[in-house]
């Protein structure tokens, strides 16, 4: 395989990995919101499946945006404010396509604005947390061989 194909697969693996990580976190965040708002237990499985899909899309969108917008920066050079912005956009992406549908039912803008803001804030938090954890973990990683595979230091 050529170097560019490896680079594409590495980028796709990162996007999918970020999507899966966010999916699990999104389920947890939605469970906490459900418990806080008194959602009946019978609704948790369908809500969790929806939250998993939303988290996967939001995380994948964030990873894609980050890999394009910040491609010239290293992990240490990333601004947490910009990372939070990209994560917020990634979080809002899951709600934005549904806005015309919600408006067609006559929902007031205030009812539409709240989920957009909540998902944006969750996305910003997940993005900042992801980069902070990656920076912390990066200190314990060593570069591998020629194909630049990272492996954990032996402690």
PyMOL commands that set and color helices and strands:
alter all, ss='L'
color gray80, all
select helices_A, chain A and resi 3-37+41-69+80-96+99-104+109-138
alter helices_A, ss='H'
color red, helices_A
select strands_A, chain A and resi 141-143+150-152
alter strands_A, ss='S'
color yellow, strands_A
deselect
rebuild
show_as cartoon
